[in-house]
Amino acid sequence: MPKLKFVCISGAGNPDKAPVVDHIQALYPLSSGIKMIAKKPGSPPRGTTTHHLSAVGNLETNR
C-alpha cells in the first residue's frame, strides 16, 4: 500500500462543541488552500484530492 499524506487533528472532547468544532472547521479551508497552491492550470496534480471528513471516536466514561 502506498504512503499517503493527511492533514489531521487530535485531541479529546465533544465533537459538537468547541474546541473540536473549531478544529474541524479549520480543516476544509486548509485542505482547499493546499490544493490550490499545488494546482496547475488545466488539471489538478496527482494526490491533491480533498476527501470527505473521517473520524475515529472513543467514548470515555468516568465511573
Secondary structure, DSSP 8 states (H G I E B T S, - for coil): ------------S-TTSTTHHHHHHHHHHHHHHHHHHH-BTTB--TT----------------
